[in-house]
Amino acid sequence: MTDLATIPFNHPHLAANELGYLAEAVRGGLTSGDGPFTRRATALLRETTGARRALLTTSCTHALEMSAILLGLRPGDEVIMPSFTFVSTANAYALRGAVPVFADCRQDTLNLDERLVEAAVTERTRAIVVVHYAGVACAMDVLCAVADRHGLALIEDNAHGLGASYRGRPLGSFGVMAAQSFHVTKNVQCGEGGALLLNDDGLASRAEIVREKGTDRSRFFRGQVDRYRWVEIGSSYLPSDVLAAQLTAQLEAFDAIQLRRHRVWRRYHEELADWAAGHGVAQPAVPDGCAHPAHLYYLLLPDLRGRQGLIAHLAAEGVRAAFHYQPLHAAPAGLRYGRTAEGGCPVTEQVADRLVRLPLFADLTDADVTRVVEAVRSYDPA
Ligand SMILES: *Cc1c(COP(=O)(O)O)cnc(C)c1O
């Protein structure tokens, strides 16, 4: 095996127009934010997500921070969210002084357990943030109903879910706001980048102010005001048009990227089914009504020892695999800035220890997939 190149965990796909658009953006000289490629990428993104409004941002983290500013969160306000997520989901709200309230996830999809959310609502709760893990939708019917019943804002951290849907409706269109990520590890990427999708017109007009250092600069450029001024708190959340050029090419290639990713995902799912069933390993669950975007492929080993053993076994076979989120409710900053919902997060704690992600990217060849499958099948977690 030593003469075979190591299969990386991730490798970004180079889209057909990517280098051409990058050169065009640099040569054109309009490299600050909101240039011609930003308009093109934004239009493509709205087509894919069906969002009423979309604003490119410097990251998904920053899109989440914008959502916290736009909600007007104050110190002591509570935001219910899963513990099983990336740090930015919590950090964005903690930055405003709000308290992340961590709830447990479902055993099957690893998404926020919708049955636990209502019990976590207090008179200080302002919002529910959902994360569609692996782009498999949360139970949005139940979660939207809970948010409505209690007058709470629903925000989607849709970093995994570009192109996914729930009962035919695109993810990112359920919440009052949704955050997308174009980090190099995501299906469509520009190194570092993101977007805030807005499904509310009032918030959308404020969002362009928050994104432009708290000024009405966008209105000024549209000729709606005769000078621009500082009108709200905000920051600089708009990406360079150079990154938007890369993103435009990536979004144009989205269908081709997805075709390839789905093929890899399906092969893992089918070709590892017998091995998984025979070794007490769980494969991802995709409930009815969820069309997922093949963002990641994971396996749940029987225990931590089995998971660490598989990662080491794959490394020896020249395959890079990775574990994933460490529970936020038990992290140092989670303990300091957040609170754990009644009942704790026992499912989160055990899945975080058992989960391993396999290499999944558009340029993985069929031969690579065969190698990964054979490497996994030659492991016995017992
Ligand atoms: C990747 C990711 C983020 C952060 O995205 P950035 O664009 O790197 O800021 C946030 N939430 C989730 C669930 C993610 O997977």
The ligand as a Tripos MOL2 file, in Angstrom:
@<TRIPOS>MOLECULE
LIG
   15    15     1     0     0
SMALL
NO_CHARGES

@<TRIPOS>ATOM
      1 C1        -18.4250   25.3620    8.2840 C.3       1 LIG1
      2 C2        -19.4670   25.6780    9.3010 C.ar      1 LIG1
      3 C3        -19.5960   26.9550    9.8650 C.ar      1 LIG1
      4 C4        -18.5890   28.0390    9.6760 C.3       1 LIG1
      5 O1        -18.4170   28.4000    8.3690 O.3       1 LIG1
      6 P1        -17.3070   29.5010    8.0210 P.3       1 LIG1
      7 O2        -17.7290   29.9160    6.6330 O.co2     1 LIG1
      8 O3        -15.9890   28.8110    8.0700 O.co2     1 LIG1
      9 O4        -17.4140   30.6090    8.9930 O.co2     1 LIG1
     10 C5        -20.6510   27.2040   10.7230 C.ar      1 LIG1
     11 N1        -21.5430   26.2550   11.0060 N.ar      1 LIG1
     12 C6        -21.4360   25.0030   10.5180 C.ar      1 LIG1
     13 C7        -22.4860   23.9920   10.8860 C.3       1 LIG1
     14 C8        -20.3850   24.6790    9.6680 C.ar      1 LIG1
     15 O5        -20.2740   23.4240    9.2030 O.3       1 LIG1
@<TRIPOS>BOND
     1     1     2 1
     2     2     3 ar
     3     2    14 ar
     4     3     4 1
     5     3    10 ar
     6     4     5 1
     7     5     6 1
     8     6     7 2
     9     6     8 1
    10     6     9 1
    11    10    11 ar
    12    11    12 ar
    13    12    13 1
    14    12    14 ar
    15    14    15 1
@<TRIPOS>SUBSTRUCTURE
     1 LIG1         1 GROUP 0 **** ****
